[in-house]
Amino acid sequence: MTGITLLIFALGTLIGVLMGGALCVRYLRHEIAADICPRLRRLQLQLDNLESAVNLALVTRYAELAGQLPREAPRETPVPAPRPGR
């Protein structure tokens, strides 16, 4: 084998290893993302449930506070007195 033939085989091997590594990384990223999606969906549902519970508690508390406030009698609007001279 001459030096150039050895260089061509080394270059081919290097390109093959790089392409195989890139393909492996792409496959692993796809599988990891597919594994995470259901977990993220479940976590989002739990956060939505928690937000609903907090909103319900706040609305209930505001309703309780509004029920405890003393009611003021509606004020009568004063009728302006007629102007003298008319």
The first five atom37 places (N, CA, C, CB, O) and aatype in JSON, in Angstrom:
{
  "aatype": [12, 16, 7, 9, 16, 10, 10, 9, 13, 0, 10, 7, 16, 10, 9, 7, 19, 10, 12, 7, 7, 0, 10, 4, 19, 1, 18, 10, 1, 8, 6, 9, 0, 0, 3, 9, 4, 14, 1, 10, 1, 1, 10, 5, 10, 5, 10, 3, 2, 10, 6, 15, 0, 19, 2, 10, 0, 10, 19, 16, 1, 18, 0, 6, 10, 0, 7, 5, 10, 14, 1, 6, 0, 14, 1, 6, 16, 14, 19, 14, 0, 14, 1, 14, 7, 1],
  "atom_mask": [
    [1, 1, 1, 1, 1],
    [1, 1, 1, 1, 1],
    [1, 1, 1, 0, 1],
    [1, 1, 1, 1, 1],
    [1, 1, 1, 1, 1],
    [1, 1, 1, 1, 1],
    [1, 1, 1, 1, 1],
    [1, 1, 1, 1, 1],
    [1, 1, 1, 1, 1],
    [1, 1, 1, 1, 1],
    [1, 1, 1, 1, 1],
    [1, 1, 1, 0, 1],
    [1, 1, 1, 1, 1],
    [1, 1, 1, 1, 1],
    [1, 1, 1, 1, 1],
    [1, 1, 1, 0, 1],
    [1, 1, 1, 1, 1],
    [1, 1, 1, 1, 1],
    [1, 1, 1, 1, 1],
    [1, 1, 1, 0, 1],
    [1, 1, 1, 0, 1],
    [1, 1, 1, 1, 1],
    [1, 1, 1, 1, 1],
    [1, 1, 1, 1, 1],
    [1, 1, 1, 1, 1],
    [1, 1, 1, 1, 1],
    [1, 1, 1, 1, 1],
    [1, 1, 1, 1, 1],
    [1, 1, 1, 1, 1],
    [1, 1, 1, 1, 1],
    [1, 1, 1, 1, 1],
    [1, 1, 1, 1, 1],
    [1, 1, 1, 1, 1],
    [1, 1, 1, 1, 1],
    [1, 1, 1, 1, 1],
    [1, 1, 1, 1, 1],
    [1, 1, 1, 1, 1],
    [1, 1, 1, 1, 1],
    [1, 1, 1, 1, 1],
    [1, 1, 1, 1, 1],
    [1, 1, 1, 1, 1],
    [1, 1, 1, 1, 1],
    [1, 1, 1, 1, 1],
    [1, 1, 1, 1, 1],
    [1, 1, 1, 1, 1],
    [1, 1, 1, 1, 1],
    [1, 1, 1, 1, 1],
    [1, 1, 1, 1, 1],
    [1, 1, 1, 1, 1],
    [1, 1, 1, 1, 1],
    [1, 1, 1, 1, 1],
    [1, 1, 1, 1, 1],
    [1, 1, 1, 1, 1],
    [1, 1, 1, 1, 1],
    [1, 1, 1, 1, 1],
    [1, 1, 1, 1, 1],
    [1, 1, 1, 1, 1],
    [1, 1, 1, 1, 1],
    [1, 1, 1, 1, 1],
    [1, 1, 1, 1, 1],
    [1, 1, 1, 1, 1],
    [1, 1, 1, 1, 1],
    [1, 1, 1, 1, 1],
    [1, 1, 1, 1, 1],
    [1, 1, 1, 1, 1],
    [1, 1, 1, 1, 1],
    [1, 1, 1, 0, 1],
    [1, 1, 1, 1, 1],
    [1, 1, 1, 1, 1],
    [1, 1, 1, 1, 1],
    [1, 1, 1, 1, 1],
    [1, 1, 1, 1, 1],
    [1, 1, 1, 1, 1],
    [1, 1, 1, 1, 1],
    [1, 1, 1, 1, 1],
    [1, 1, 1, 1, 1],
    [1, 1, 1, 1, 1],
    [1, 1, 1, 1, 1],
    [1, 1, 1, 1, 1],
    [1, 1, 1, 1, 1],
    [1, 1, 1, 1, 1],
    [1, 1, 1, 1, 1],
    [1, 1, 1, 1, 1],
    [1, 1, 1, 1, 1],
    [1, 1, 1, 0, 1],
    [1, 1, 1, 1, 1]
  ],
  "atom_positions": [
    [[0.84, -1.18, 0.0], [0.0, 0.0, 0.0], [0.88, 1.24, 0.0], [-0.95, 0.0, 1.21], [1.91, 1.31, 0.67]],
    [[0.46, 2.15, -0.74], [1.2, 3.4, -0.78], [0.64, 4.33, 0.28], [1.13, 4.06, -2.19], [-0.39, 4.04, 0.9]],
    [[1.29, 5.41, 0.47], [0.88, 6.38, 1.49], [-0.46, 7.02, 1.18], [0.0, 0.0, 0.0], [-1.25, 7.3, 2.08]],
    [[-0.72, 7.25, -0.1], [-1.96, 7.9, -0.48], [-3.15, 6.97, -0.25], [-1.92, 8.36, -1.94], [-4.22, 7.42, 0.16]],
    [[-2.97, 5.67, -0.51], [-4.04, 4.7, -0.3], [-4.36, 4.62, 1.2], [-3.64, 3.3, -0.85], [-5.53, 4.57, 1.58]],
    [[-3.35, 4.59, 2.02], [-3.55, 4.56, 3.46], [-4.28, 5.83, 3.93], [-2.19, 4.42, 4.2], [-5.15, 5.76, 4.8]],
    [[-3.94, 6.95, 3.37], [-4.59, 8.21, 3.71], [-6.06, 8.19, 3.3], [-3.87, 9.39, 3.04], [-6.91, 8.68, 4.05]],
    [[-6.38, 7.63, 2.14], [-7.77, 7.55, 1.69], [-8.57, 6.64, 2.62], [-7.83, 7.01, 0.23], [-9.7, 6.99, 2.98]],
    [[-8.02, 5.5, 3.02], [-8.73, 4.61, 3.95], [-8.92, 5.28, 5.32], [-7.96, 3.3, 4.12], [-9.98, 5.13, 5.93]],
    [[-7.92, 6.0, 5.79], [-8.04, 6.7, 7.08], [-9.11, 7.79, 6.99], [-6.68, 7.31, 7.49], [-9.91, 7.95, 7.92]],
    [[-9.12, 8.52, 5.88], [-10.12, 9.57, 5.71], [-11.52, 8.97, 5.61], [-9.82, 10.4, 4.46], [-12.46, 9.52, 6.19]],
    [[-11.68, 7.88, 4.9], [-12.97, 7.2, 4.8], [-13.45, 6.69, 6.14], [0.0, 0.0, 0.0], [-14.63, 6.8, 6.48]],
    [[-12.52, 6.13, 6.91], [-12.87, 5.64, 8.25], [-13.32, 6.79, 9.15], [-11.68, 4.9, 8.88], [-14.3, 6.66, 9.88]],
    [[-12.61, 7.89, 9.09], [-12.95, 9.05, 9.9], [-14.32, 9.59, 9.52], [-11.88, 10.14, 9.74], [-15.13, 9.9, 10.39]],
    [[-14.59, 9.72, 8.23], [-15.89, 10.2, 7.77], [-17.0, 9.24, 8.2], [-15.9, 10.38, 6.24], [-18.07, 9.68, 8.61]],
    [[-16.74, 7.93, 8.1], [-17.73, 6.94, 8.52], [-18.03, 7.03, 10.01], [0.0, 0.0, 0.0], [-19.19, 6.95, 10.42]],
    [[-17.0, 7.2, 10.81], [-17.2, 7.32, 12.26], [-17.97, 8.59, 12.58], [-15.84, 7.32, 13.0], [-18.87, 8.56, 13.43]],
    [[-17.66, 9.69, 11.93], [-18.37, 10.94, 12.18], [-19.83, 10.85, 11.76], [-17.69, 12.1, 11.45], [-20.72, 11.32, 12.48]],
    [[-20.1, 10.24, 10.6], [-21.48, 10.09, 10.14], [-22.25, 9.16, 11.08], [-21.52, 9.54, 8.69], [-23.4, 9.43, 11.41]],
    [[-21.63, 8.07, 11.51], [-22.28, 7.14, 12.45], [-22.57, 7.81, 13.78], [0.0, 0.0, 0.0], [-23.63, 7.61, 14.36]],
    [[-21.63, 8.61, 14.26], [-21.84, 9.34, 15.51], [-22.97, 10.34, 15.4], [0.0, 0.0, 0.0], [-23.78, 10.48, 16.32]],
    [[-23.03, 11.04, 14.26], [-24.1, 12.01, 14.05], [-25.45, 11.31, 14.0], [-23.87, 12.81, 12.77], [-26.43, 11.79, 14.57]],
    [[-25.51, 10.17, 13.32], [-26.76, 9.41, 13.25], [-27.17, 8.9, 14.62], [-26.62, 8.24, 12.26], [-28.35, 8.92, 14.97]],
    [[-26.2, 8.44, 15.4], [-26.49, 7.94, 16.75], [-27.0, 9.07, 17.64], [-25.23, 7.3, 17.37], [-27.95, 8.87, 18.4]],
    [[-26.38, 10.23, 17.55], [-26.81, 11.37, 18.37], [-28.22, 11.8, 17.97], [-25.83, 12.56, 18.21], [-29.05, 12.12, 18.82]],
    [[-28.49, 11.79, 16.67], [-29.84, 12.16, 16.2], [-30.88, 11.18, 16.73], [-29.88, 12.21, 14.66], [-31.95, 11.59, 17.18]],
    [[-30.58, 9.89, 16.68], [-31.5, 8.87, 17.18], [-31.71, 9.04, 18.68], [-30.96, 7.45, 16.87], [-32.84, 8.97, 19.16]],
    [[-30.63, 9.25, 19.42], [-30.76, 9.41, 20.88], [-31.57, 10.65, 21.24], [-29.37, 9.49, 21.52], [-32.38, 10.6, 22.16]],
    [[-31.35, 11.75, 20.53], [-32.14, 12.97, 20.81], [-33.62, 12.73, 20.55], [-31.64, 14.14, 19.94], [-34.47, 13.18, 21.31]],
    [[-33.92, 12.01, 19.48], [-35.32, 11.7, 19.16], [-35.94, 10.83, 20.25], [-35.41, 10.99, 17.79], [-37.07, 11.08, 20.66]],
    [[-35.23, 9.84, 20.71], [-35.76, 8.94, 21.73], [-35.92, 9.64, 23.08], [-34.85, 7.72, 21.88], [-36.88, 9.4, 23.8]],
    [[-34.98, 10.49, 23.41], [-35.07, 11.23, 24.68], [-36.26, 12.18, 24.64], [-33.76, 12.01, 24.96], [-37.0, 12.3, 25.62]],
    [[-36.44, 12.87, 23.52], [-37.58, 13.78, 23.4], [-38.9, 13.02, 23.45], [-37.48, 14.58, 22.1], [-39.87, 13.5, 24.03]],
    [[-38.94, 11.84, 22.84], [-40.17, 11.05, 22.87], [-40.46, 10.55, 24.28], [-40.07, 9.86, 21.9], [-41.62, 10.38, 24.65]],
    [[-39.42, 10.32, 25.06], [-39.61, 9.85, 26.43], [-40.06, 10.98, 27.35], [-38.31, 9.23, 26.96], [-40.79, 10.74, 28.31]],
    [[-39.63, 12.2, 27.07], [-39.94, 13.33, 27.94], [-41.34, 13.88, 27.69], [-38.91, 14.44, 27.73], [-41.98, 14.36, 28.63]],
    [[-41.84, 13.82, 26.47], [-43.13, 14.44, 26.13], [-44.28, 14.01, 27.03], [-43.48, 14.13, 24.69], [-45.0, 14.87, 27.53]],
    [[-44.49, 12.71, 27.27], [-45.61, 12.33, 28.16], [-45.43, 12.88, 29.58], [-45.74, 10.81, 28.21], [-46.4, 13.27, 30.24]],
    [[-44.2, 12.92, 30.04], [-43.96, 13.46, 31.38], [-44.29, 14.95, 31.43], [-42.5, 13.23, 31.81], [-44.89, 15.43, 32.38]],
    [[-43.88, 15.67, 30.39], [-44.19, 17.1, 30.36], [-45.68, 17.35, 30.28], [-43.49, 17.76, 29.17], [-46.19, 18.27, 30.92]],
    [[-46.39, 16.54, 29.52], [-47.84, 16.68, 29.41], [-48.5, 16.44, 30.77], [-48.4, 15.71, 28.35], [-49.4, 17.18, 31.17]],
    [[-48.04, 15.4, 31.47], [-48.59, 15.08, 32.79], [-48.28, 16.2, 33.78], [-48.03, 13.74, 33.3], [-49.14, 16.56, 34.59]],
    [[-47.08, 16.73, 33.71], [-46.7, 17.83, 34.6], [-47.53, 19.07, 34.32], [-45.21, 18.15, 34.45], [-47.93, 19.77, 35.26]],
    [[-47.81, 19.36, 33.05], [-48.64, 20.5, 32.69], [-50.05, 20.33, 33.23], [-48.67, 20.7, 31.18], [-50.65, 21.29, 33.7]],
    [[-50.6, 19.12, 33.16], [-51.94, 18.86, 33.7], [-51.96, 19.06, 35.21], [-52.4, 17.44, 33.34], [-52.92, 19.61, 35.75]],
    [[-50.92, 18.62, 35.89], [-50.86, 18.81, 37.34], [-50.79, 20.29, 37.69], [-49.65, 18.06, 37.93], [-51.43, 20.74, 38.64]],
    [[-50.01, 21.06, 36.92], [-49.93, 22.5, 37.16], [-51.27, 23.18, 36.9], [-48.84, 23.13, 36.29], [-51.65, 24.1, 37.63]],
    [[-51.98, 22.74, 35.88], [-53.31, 23.31, 35.6], [-54.28, 23.0, 36.74], [-53.86, 22.76, 34.28], [-55.07, 23.86, 37.12]],
    [[-54.23, 21.78, 37.27], [-55.09, 21.42, 38.4], [-54.76, 22.25, 39.64], [-54.95, 19.92, 38.73], [-55.66, 22.69, 40.36]],
    [[-53.48, 22.46, 39.87], [-53.06, 23.27, 41.02], [-53.52, 24.72, 40.86], [-51.53, 23.21, 41.17], [-53.98, 25.34, 41.82]],
    [[-53.4, 25.25, 39.65], [-53.85, 26.62, 39.4], [-55.36, 26.74, 39.62], [-53.49, 27.04, 37.97], [-55.82, 27.74, 40.18]],
    [[-56.12, 25.76, 39.2], [-57.57, 25.78, 39.4], [-57.92, 25.74, 40.88], [-58.24, 24.6, 38.67], [-58.82, 26.44, 41.33]],
    [[-57.19, 24.91, 41.64], [-57.46, 24.81, 43.07], [-57.15, 26.13, 43.78], [-56.63, 23.68, 43.69], [-57.9, 26.55, 44.65]],
    [[-56.06, 26.77, 43.4], [-55.7, 28.05, 44.02], [-56.74, 29.11, 43.66], [-54.28, 28.5, 43.57], [-57.14, 29.9, 44.51]],
    [[-57.18, 29.14, 42.4], [-58.2, 30.11, 42.0], [-59.5, 29.88, 42.76], [-58.45, 30.02, 40.49], [-60.15, 30.84, 43.17]],
    [[-59.89, 28.63, 42.94], [-61.11, 28.32, 43.68], [-60.99, 28.78, 45.13], [-61.42, 26.82, 43.63], [-61.93, 29.34, 45.69]],
    [[-59.83, 28.54, 45.75], [-59.62, 28.96, 47.13], [-59.68, 30.48, 47.25], [-58.27, 28.44, 47.66], [-60.26, 31.0, 48.2]],
    [[-59.09, 31.19, 46.29], [-59.12, 32.66, 46.34], [-60.53, 33.19, 46.18], [-58.21, 33.24, 45.27], [-60.95, 34.09, 46.91]],
    [[-61.27, 32.65, 45.23], [-62.63, 33.12, 45.01], [-63.5, 32.83, 46.22], [-63.23, 32.46, 43.76], [-64.32, 33.67, 46.61]],
    [[-63.32, 31.66, 46.83], [-64.09, 31.31, 48.02], [-63.76, 32.27, 49.17], [-63.8, 29.86, 48.44], [-64.66, 32.72, 49.88]],
    [[-62.48, 32.58, 49.34], [-62.08, 33.49, 50.42], [-62.64, 34.89, 50.18], [-60.54, 33.54, 50.53], [-63.13, 35.53, 51.11]],
    [[-62.57, 35.37, 48.94], [-63.13, 36.68, 48.65], [-64.63, 36.72, 48.88], [-62.82, 37.07, 47.21], [-65.17, 37.72, 49.34]],
    [[-65.31, 35.63, 48.57], [-66.76, 35.58, 48.81], [-67.06, 35.6, 50.31], [-67.37, 34.31, 48.16], [-68.01, 36.25, 50.74]],
    [[-66.24, 34.9, 51.1], [-66.43, 34.92, 52.55], [-66.21, 36.32, 53.1], [-65.48, 33.92, 53.24], [-66.97, 36.8, 53.94]],
    [[-65.16, 36.98, 52.63], [-64.87, 38.33, 53.11], [-65.97, 39.31, 52.7], [-63.51, 38.82, 52.58], [-66.34, 40.18, 53.48]],
    [[-66.48, 39.16, 51.51], [-67.54, 40.04, 51.05], [-68.82, 39.8, 51.85], [-67.81, 39.83, 49.55], [-69.59, 40.74, 52.07]],
    [[-69.06, 38.58, 52.28], [-70.24, 38.28, 53.09], [-70.14, 38.83, 54.5], [0.0, 0.0, 0.0], [-71.17, 39.05, 55.14]],
    [[-68.94, 39.05, 55.0], [-68.75, 39.53, 56.36], [-68.76, 41.06, 56.45], [-67.46, 39.0, 56.92], [-68.86, 41.6, 57.55]],
    [[-68.65, 41.75, 55.34], [-68.63, 43.21, 55.38], [-70.0, 43.73, 55.78], [-68.21, 43.79, 54.01], [-71.03, 43.22, 55.34]],
    [[-70.02, 44.76, 56.63], [-71.32, 45.33, 57.02], [-71.94, 46.04, 55.82], [-71.17, 46.32, 58.21], [-71.26, 46.74, 55.07]],
    [[-73.2, 45.85, 55.66], [-73.92, 46.48, 54.56], [-74.32, 47.89, 54.96], [-75.17, 45.65, 54.16], [-74.87, 48.1, 56.04]],
    [[-74.03, 48.84, 54.12], [-74.44, 50.22, 54.38], [-75.76, 50.46, 53.67], [-73.35, 51.24, 53.9], [-76.0, 49.99, 52.56]],
    [[-76.62, 51.21, 54.36], [-77.9, 51.57, 53.74], [-77.6, 52.49, 52.57], [-78.87, 52.24, 54.77], [-76.72, 53.35, 52.66]],
    [[-78.34, 52.33, 51.5], [-78.08, 53.23, 50.36], [-78.41, 54.66, 50.74], [-78.9, 52.8, 49.13], [-79.46, 54.94, 51.33]],
    [[-77.55, 55.53, 50.4], [-77.75, 56.95, 50.72], [-78.75, 57.56, 49.76], [-76.41, 57.73, 50.67], [-78.79, 57.25, 48.57]],
    [[-79.56, 58.43, 50.32], [-80.51, 59.13, 49.47], [-79.78, 60.28, 48.8], [-81.75, 59.64, 50.28], [-79.05, 61.02, 49.45]],
    [[-79.99, 60.4, 47.54], [-79.35, 61.51, 46.85], [-80.14, 62.77, 47.15], [-79.27, 61.24, 45.31], [-81.36, 62.81, 46.97]],
    [[-79.47, 63.8, 47.6], [-80.2, 65.03, 47.94], [-80.76, 65.68, 46.68], [-79.28, 66.02, 48.69], [-80.11, 65.75, 45.64]],
    [[-81.97, 66.14, 46.83], [-82.63, 66.85, 45.73], [-82.24, 68.31, 45.86], [-84.19, 66.68, 45.75], [-82.41, 68.89, 46.93]],
    [[-81.72, 68.92, 44.81], [-81.32, 70.32, 44.94], [-82.55, 71.21, 45.19], [-80.58, 70.79, 43.66], [-83.63, 71.02, 44.62]],
    [[-82.34, 72.17, 46.07], [-83.44, 73.11, 46.39], [-83.66, 74.03, 45.21], [-83.12, 73.95, 47.68], [-82.72, 74.39, 44.5]],
    [[-84.91, 74.42, 45.01], [-85.16, 75.34, 43.9], [-84.47, 76.67, 44.13], [-86.68, 75.56, 43.71], [-84.35, 77.13, 45.27]],
    [[-84.03, 77.27, 43.09], [-83.33, 78.54, 43.18], [-84.34, 79.67, 43.39], [-82.48, 78.8, 41.92], [-85.4, 79.7, 42.77]],
    [[-84.0, 80.57, 44.26], [-84.94, 81.69, 44.46], [-84.97, 82.59, 43.23], [-84.55, 82.51, 45.71], [-83.95, 82.82, 42.58]],
    [[-86.11, 83.07, 42.95], [-86.27, 84.0, 41.85], [-86.76, 83.32, 40.59], [0.0, 0.0, 0.0], [-86.85, 83.96, 39.55]],
    [[-87.05, 82.12, 40.63], [-87.56, 81.49, 39.41], [-88.95, 81.05, 39.56], [-86.73, 80.34, 39.01], [-89.53, 80.51, 38.62]]
  ]
}
